[in-house]
């Protein structure tokens, strides 16, 4: 739901085609994503995938939990900006949340790397699977803010 609605709404928001569906698709994105993020937190912190006597908070479960919280925060900020008619801020926050939505996929793929939790310093790999794309996204969003201001005669 998150990936389909996110892609659809980014297209609608950029092209302004079928803009009357933007709010509906955005609500589906936020509701579906919120349900997914809360389920991810529940699964990551719950005992369902832990072996008896295993540590409850592993590197992978901590990364997934923080990722879900980051998605909820970015989506919440995007919703708040839209409600306050701060469209530029809404666009930036929704792009961040969409990058984090894709990061769930990257995090899942990274968790499938054999023994990623036992790699010592390689444990950073699971965090970088979503923090790296978020940093690149932030650099892209902030690039204009650091551009040279044109001098007007």
N, C-alpha and C positions, 0 to 999 in steps of 0.2 A: 504494500500500500504506500509506504513512504517513498520508495524509489519511483513508482509510477506517477503518483500524484505530484511529487516534487518536480519530476521532469516536465510533466504537463503544465504545472503552474509557472515554472521558469520560462517555458516557451510562451505561454499566454502573457506573462508579465513583460517579457521583452518585446514581443511583436504586437501586443494589444489586440490580437485576433481573439474573438470569442471571450472578451474580457468579462462579460456578465457571468461567466462560470468561475472566475478567479476566486471569489470568496467561497463558493461551495467546495471547490477542489482543495482550497487551502484549509478549510475546516476538516475535510476528510484526511488530509495530510497530518494535521495537528492531532486529531483524535486517534487515528491509526498509529501514528508515531508515538504518542503518549502511552497508548496501551502496550505497544512493543517495547518501549523503554522500561516501563514498569515491570513487565514480564521478564525482561533481561536482568533487571536488578534482583527480582525475586529468585530467578534461576541461579544467578551468579552467587548470591549470598545464602541460598538454601542448601539443604543437605542432599538434594536429589542426585547430584553428580559427584558427590564426595565419597571416598572409600571410608570404611569404618576406621575411626581413629585419625583420619587425615585432618590437616589444618583446614579450618573453615574458610579462611581468606587466603587464597593463593594469588600469585602474581597475575594470572589470567583473570581470575574473578574480580580482583581489585581494579584492573584495567577496564574490564567490561562495565563494572558498576560506575566508575568515574566517567566513562564514555556516555553511559545512559543519562547520568546527571547533567553532563555538559550538553547533551542534545536537548534535554528538557529545559535547561536554562536558556539556550540559544533560541529554541522555539518559543519559549515564554516571552523573551525579549522581542522577538519578531511580532508576536501577537500584540504585545503592548504597544509597540511602535505603530502598528497598523491601526489599532484602536484610537491612538492619539494623532492619527493622520500624519505621521512622520515617515513618509514614503521612502526617502533615501535610507533612513535607518532601518526601516522594515526590510528593504531589499538586501542590505548588508547582513542583517541577522538571519534572514531566511536562507541566504547563500551559505552562511556558516552552518546552519542546522542541516542543510542538504549535504554538505561535505561530511558532516558527522553521521548522517544517515548512511552514506556510502562507507564510512569508516566502520560501521557495524559489519559490513561484508568483509572488509580488509581484516578486521580483528578476528572474525571467524576463520578466515583463511590462515591467518598467522597462528591461531591456536591449534590448527591442524598440522603444523610443522612438527615432526617427531621430536618429542622431549624438549619442546621450547621452554617449558617451565623448569627444566633441570640444567639449563645451559649456563648457569652462573651469570656472567655479565651479558650473555645473550638474552637474558630476560627483558632487556630494554627493547627487544624486537617487538614484543606484543604491545608495548606502549607506543612505540614509533609507528605502528601500523595505523594509528589514528591521530596521534599528536603531530606527526610529520605533515600529513595532508592539511591539517588545520592551520599549521604555521604557514605553509605555502599559500593557503587561501587568505589568511590575514595579510600577508605581504602583498598579494594581488589587490585586495580591497583597499589597503592603505597607500598604494603606490601613487595615486592621484594627489593625496594629501601632501606628499613630499615633493611634488613637482614644482618647478620654478614658476613663480607668479609672473605673468606677462606684464611688461611695463607699458603703460599707455601714455602716449604723448599729451 
